[in-house]
Amino acid sequence: MYPAMQGIMAIVGAVSVCLTYYFVSNWLLDNVFLPAKGAHISRNINRANMIRPWLFLAPALLVLCVYLAYPVIETLRLSFMQRQGAEFVWVGLDNYQQMMTEDKFWEALTNNVLWLIIVPAGATAMGLIAAQLTDRIYWGNLAKSLIFMPMAISFVGASIIWKLVYDTRPIDQEQIGLLNALYLFFGGDAPQTWVTMPFWNNLFLMVVLIWIQTGFAMVILSAALRSIPEETIEAAILDGANPWVVFFKIKVPQIKGTILVVWTTITITVLKVFDIVYAMTNGQWNTQILANYMFNKLFSANDWGVGSASAMVIMLLVTPILIWNVYNARQEQL
């Protein structure tokens, strides 16, 4: 059977199962708790109204438990275990202690901190600038489409594109890498191997994610800028404010909440990034990050204990940001 046909059958089957579940569960609920007559019919109606939402949420809750809650609990358990042959034995905090003594872990953690500082700030700033400038030109919609286009590319696809940008050939060959071609055109003495340069190679990898996330930031911030009342901007202009003052003193403070949401969303993406580093350097030349460290431990070294411990470190880094996002969302609803 063709893969496309399998996909269509899977979609149709899943939708059919969901519709059948909702129809049957709703029918059973109405017939069990809502008899045609009786003294307690109002009480049964209230009980049914309390149960019905949970009945409809049950499939989603089941999926969350199976694919989110259980893996987290199992990963936490494995982080205290060590594999010996076909069995796992309890070792307590030994995996965490071993992880803390490895230079590769500290390299990955340091690089992750750099990614967390530079990428969200760079992508949010570039998105904000793009949102402001594209709203002031007549071909702004076309510019927005071009800037947003990288969001449609997978991380691996974007990595391949940028590998070609950073490509290095011997000096006696024609350079197909855009960066080296420009470097030699402007007087450089020899092609540079950009992805192997200490420290700078991490920045070159970060550029890829900034390039992808700028479009996301631009779309969200553009909508926020458009929501600012025109009367506020016109009043500031009448008071003699120049464009810089209008932007930094009037517009930015009014969309501060949106900027923080974009910032934190990109931050979570950074903590989960794996594809770019794996596809471009595979963690070589001091570009290792926590996700790659975890992958290498789990699937290359077959060290499930330390690999699970590093996964818990990533989860601990993500959790405060998620809590902060949920808190802000609830505050906005009040």
Secondary structure, DSSP 8 states (H G I E B T S, - for coil): --HHHHHHHHHHHHHHHHHHHHHHHHHHHHHHH--SS-TTHHHHHHHHHHHHHHHHHHHHHHHHIIIIIHHHHHHHHHTTEEEETTEEEE-TTHHHHHHHT-HHHHHHHHHHHHHHHHHHHHHHHHHHHHHHHHTTSTTHHHHHHHHHGGGGS-HHHHHHHHHHHT----TTS---SHHHHHHHHTT-SS---GGGSTTHHHHHHHHHHHHHHHHHHHHHHHHHHHTS-HHHHHHHHHTT--HHHIIIIIIHHHTHHHHHHHHHHHHHHHHH--HHHHHHTTTTTTT--HHHHHHIIIIIS--HHHHHHHHHHHHHHHHHHHHHHHHHHHHHH-
